Amino acid sequence: MKLTDLRGILQYIPRFREKIFVISIDGAIVTNENFANIVLDVAVLRSLSIRVVLVHGASEQIADMAAKRQIPASNLDGTGMTDAATLDIALTAANRLTHEILEGLSANDLRAASCNAVTAHPVGILHGVDQLWTGKVERIDVELLQGLLGQGIIPVVPPLGFDGDGRTYRVNSDGVAMELAKTLSATKLIYVSTLDGLIIQGRLIRQMLVADLDALLEQQKPQFMPESLSKAQHASLACHSGVPRVHVINGRSDEALLAEIFSNEGIGTLIYANEYQQIRRAMKKDIRAIINLTKNSVASDELVKRTRAGIERTINDFYIFETDKNPVACIALHQLDQNKGELACLYVSPNYENQGVGRKLIQFVEAKAREMGLSEVIALSTQAFTYFQSKGGFIEGSPDDLPPARREKYEQSGRNSKVLVKKLVKN
């Protein structure tokens, strides 16, 4: 999606208006030259009546300051022990970054306020070691945050927590963001990091159901890049706590925030709490989407050209594969006679190739054919016949396998398509 295409953005606005997005920004991104663009993206979100809460980390700044002071910082990411020297550095670094964020927001006419919304208590002694000034989130001041959001003010939350006696604790910013998203019933939790997303064994995860992420964390936890492990763990916790979507994006990429939020494909990693992909019967309003989806394959002669009127006549035969309510693939099942059906118009958007979408659609159509009492499915293909054979279990047949009326249309077309056949076994 081109970000200049307002029609593409407008389809999301009704779903996101007045919803809360929690955006957690790594300290390394706040001082990056692209941070100004991220602030502009936040301004766009606010202009669309999306409520934003900003959280920031400070690990890179703590490491730099510790090195300059020649102090061996004991806790850079808020998960290990924090001694007094590290806490002092963390306070200085966090306050400086909060100020930079407020400056950036002010430069874009955005009202914002730093707040002590996180009540924390000491982690205590773990494995015999006192964690000193490392804290754990105990409570989020929802009333304070909702009050700010209701006035159009962006809360800026540092990686610090406070107890009832006024003591300050260093807390992990990923965990703070997760707790905020959970407590505020946020629609999205977005981690803006220095990586392209969650990376395991050198492979970028594009999108994943939280149950699959849990399996990876249990079975292959050491394979995650260290920089993304905390975000993977907190993404899982957020989804299990009721946050529908968690995104991890690279804050050094231009327009990263908008490109992730306002497009089907996104640019980073999406972890989702429920199966947000679904196959449904097509409706008349989907005819334009079907034509747009398949036009490139029609142009390359991979799919036969279908007119709007032709699709409308057989619209009940078409099915749409949606991602977040946006069509990304289609298929049709035409009944040829009492025993045979034709699988037709299978197309998957290039951005969703190699993700099993085509196979899901084939399996769906086979299930529908069984419901209709059919015993055989036929597919005609000029270029994708090897896919049907290897992925769909079809075998090559001949024009003689087609019922008379369908064979006549086949011969008139002059396409010389291969005829592929699959016998259906009742489940």
N, C-alpha and C positions, 0 to 999 in steps of 0.2 A: 504494500500500500504506500502510495506517495503521501507524505505528511501534508502536502499542500492540497490534497484532495479532501475537501471539507465533507463531501458526501460520505466518505469512508469513516470519518470521525463521528459524524452526526448519529450514526446508527447506535453508537455506544452511549450517547449522552443520557437518554431516558433511564438506562440501567444504572448509571453512575451518579446521577444528580443527587446531591445531599448525602451521598455515601461517604464513608471515612476511608482514606488510604493512609496507612502508616508507612512512611518512607525512612529507611535506616541507611545512613550514608557513612561509609568508612572514612576515617580521618584522612587517609591518603587521597581520597577523592575531593574532600573539601579544599585542599591546597593545590589540587590539579587545575590546570588552565581551563579544562572543560567544565569546571564547576559553575561558571557563569551561565553556561547553556542549560545545566540542570535546573538552576534557579528560574530561568526563563520557562522551562517545561513546567515547573511548579506553578508559575504565574498562569500558564495556560489552563492547568487543572483548576485553579481557583476561579478563573473566568468562566469555567463550565459548571460552577457551583459544586465542585468536589471538595470535601473538607480534608485537609492535609495535616498530619502530625509528623514532624521531623524528629528523628533520633540521630545522633552521630556517635561515632567511635573516636578513639584517639591513640591507638596503639603505635602508629608510625611516629607520631609526635613524641610520645613517651620514650620510645627507643632512641630517637634523635637527641632529646634533651638529656637522657641518662648518659649517652655516650659523651656529650659535650661536658657534662659535669663529672665524668669518670665515675659514675655510680652504677653498680651492677643491678639494673632494674629487675626485680624478682617477678613481676607480673605485667606482661605487655597487653594481654587480651582480656583481662578481667576474670580469668578462670583459675589462676594459680594464687599463691600466697602474695599478699600485698603488704610490704613492710612500710614503715613511716616515711622513708626516703622516696619510695615509689609513689606513695599516696600524694606526697607534696608535689611531685612532678605531674601526676595525673590531674591534680586540681588546676595547676597552671596551664597544662595543655588543653584540658577540657574547656576551661573558661576562655582561653584564646580562640579555640575553634568555634565555640558558641557565638562569640563576638563577630567572627568572620561570617558566620551564617546569617546573623542578624543584619550585618552590613549589606550582604548580597540581597537579602529579601527587601530591605529598605530601598535599595537602588532600583528595585522593580515595583515600588509603591505597594508592597505587601506588608500588612501589619503582622507583627510577630512578637512573641514574648518567651523568654527563657523561664522555666518554672520548676519548682521542687515537687513534682508530681509523683515521684517514686519514693515510697517508704521502704527502707531496707533493714535487714538485721544481719549480724555477722554470720558468715558461713560456719565459723567455729573450728573445731579440730577435726581434721580428716586424716585418717591413717596415722594418727599420732602427731600430726603437725598442725600447729595453730595457724590458721589462715590470716590472722590479724585483721587487716583493714579491707579484706575482700568481703563483699556483701552479696546477699541474695535478696531478690525482690520479694517483699512481703505483701505490699498492697499498692495499687494505683489509685490516685485521687481522681476518680472519674468526674466528680462534680466540678472540680477545678478545670479539667480539660474540656468538658462539655460546655462550661461557661465561656471559655475562650473561643472555642469553635463556633458557638452560637453568636458571638460578636464578630465573626469573620477574622479572628486572630489565629495565626498559625503557632501552635505550641512547639517550642524547640527544647528537646529533652536531652541533656548530656548523659554520659555513662557514669552517673553518680547517684547514689541513694542516701537518704537521710533517716536516722532513727528518731525516736521521740525525745531524745536528750540532745539533739542537734549534732550528733556525730555523723561524719561523712564516710561513706564506703565506696570503694571502686567496684563497679558492676559491669558485667559483660553487655555491650551495646546490642548484640544480637538477641540476648535474652530479654533485655528491656523492651526492644521492639516487639518481640513475640508477646510479652505480657500486655503491652499496650494494645496490640491488635486484638488479642483475646478479650480483654476487659471492655474495650470500646466497641466490640462486635464489628470490627473493620471488614470491609469487603475485600480489601487487598492488603497484603504485607509485601513490601518491595525492598529487597536488599540491594543497595547500590555499592558494588565492590570493584576491585581492580581486576577481576577475572570475568571471562565471558559468561560464566554461569557456574553450575555445579559440575565439577570435572572428576571423573573416576577412571583410573587407568588411562589417562590421556584423552578420554572421550568426553565430549560435552553432552550432558543430558539436556535434550531440548524440551521435553515435557514428560511427566510421569505421574501416575497415580500414587498417592501417599503410601498405599500398601506396598507398592513395588519399591519405593524409596526405603521403607522400613526393612524390607528384605535385604536390600543392599547394605544398609547400615549394620544389620545383624551379621551378614555373611562376609562382606567385603569392606568393612570399615577402614582397615589400613590402606586400602586402595584409593581412598579419596585424597585429593590434594589437601594438605594441611590447612591452607587458607580458606577452603570451602567446607571443611568438615563441620565447623560450628554452625554455619548457615544451613547445612543439610539437616543437622539435628534439630535446630530450632524451627525449620520449615515443617518438619514432621510434627513437632509439638504443636505448632500453630494450627495445622490442619486438623489434628485430633482435638483441638480446643474449639473448633467451630469456625475458623477462618477459611473461607472457600478457596482462595487462591494465594499462593506465595510465589513471588518472582525473584530471581537473582539475575542481575544485569551488570554489564561493565559500564561504570560511570565515566570512562574515558572515551566512550563512543558518542559521537555527535547525535543529538536527538534520541538518545537511548531510552529515556523514560517514555516519551510519546510513542516511539516505534514499538515498544514492548506492550504498552497498554492499548493502543488504538490500531492493532492489526491482528489478524488471525494467527499469523506465524510467529510474531514476536522476534526478538533477537537474542534472548538469553535462555534461562531455564524457567519453566513453569511447573510447579508442584500443585496438584489439585486434590481437594478433599473428597470429591465424589466423581463418579464416571460422567464427565461432562461432555462426552461424545455420544451421539445417538443417531440411529437410523430411523427415519420416519417416512411416511408416504408423502409424495410431492403434492403440492397444491398449485392452482393456477398462478398464484403469485410467484411461484418458483420457476416459471417458464423462462424468464429472462436469465436467472441464475444458471439454469441448465444450458442455455445457449452460450452464455459467456464462458462457462466452465469448459465446454467442449469445442469451442470455435477453433482453437489451435490444432486439435486432433482432426477436425473436419478439414481444415486447410491442408494438412499433411496427408490427407486421404486415409488416415487410420480409422476414423469413424465416418459412417455415412451421414450426409447432410440431412438434417431434419428441419422442417419449417416450423414456425411458431404454431400454425394451424394444425400441423401434424402432431406436434407434441401435445397440444391442447386436447385433441381427440382421444389420445391414449394416456392422458395425464395420470389416470389411476394405476397405470402399469409402472410408473416411475417412483423411485425412492431416492431420498437425499440423505447423505451423511453430513451431520452438522458438527461443528466445533464452536462451542459458546454461541449457539444459535446462528452460526454463519455456514452456508453450504460450502463444503470443500470437496465433495465427491458425489457421483450419482450413478445409478444403475436402473435398468428396466427389466421387467419380466413379462413377456407377451405369451399368452396361451395360444398354442398353434392348433391343438386338437385335444381330445379327451386324455391323451397320455403324454403329450410333449409340450414343453414350454421353451421359449427362446430367451436366453440371457443376452441383453443388448445394452448398448450405450454405457458401458462401464468406463468411467473416467475418474481419475484422482488428480487433484491439484498437485503440481510439481513439488510444492512445499511440504506435501504429506506423503510423498512417495517413500517406499522402503520402511514404512511404519505399520504395515499389515492392514491398511485400510481397504485395499482392493480385495484381499482375502476375506475380510469381514463381510464385505458386500456380497461376494460370491456365496459365502456360507449362509448369509441372510436370505438371498434369493432361493437357494436350494431348500431352505426350511419353508419358505413361502410356497414353493412348488409342491412340497410334500403335503402341506396343509390343503392345497387345491386338488390333491389326489393324483398328481402327475407322477410318472415313473421315470421320466427322462428330461434332461435339460440339454439344449443345443446352443452353441455359440458360434457365430460367424466372425472370422478375423482375417485381416490382411497382413497385420504386422505384429500382433500380440499373441499369436497362437502358441509360442513357446511358454509364455507366462501362464496361459490357461492349462497347459499340459503339466508344467512343473509345479505351479502353486495351487491350481484348482483341481487337479486330478482328472482332467479331460483327456480323451483319446481322439485321435484323428479319425473322422468318418468320411463320408462322401455325400454328394448332393442327393443320393438315393435315400439318405436318412431323413430328408425333409419331407413334410406332407406336401401333397400336390400343389396347393395354392402357394405355399411358401417357396417351393422349388421354382415355380413360374416366376415369382418376383426375383428370386436369386439369379436366374438366367437372364432376365431382362436388365438387371443392374450392370452386368458386364464387369463386376469387381473381381470375379474369380476368387472369392474368399475361401479360405480353408474352412471346412465344416468340422466342428469339434463336438463330441458327444460325451455325456456323462450319465450313467445309469444311477438312479437314486435309490439308496438303501434306506428303508424306514428305520428311524431312530427308536 
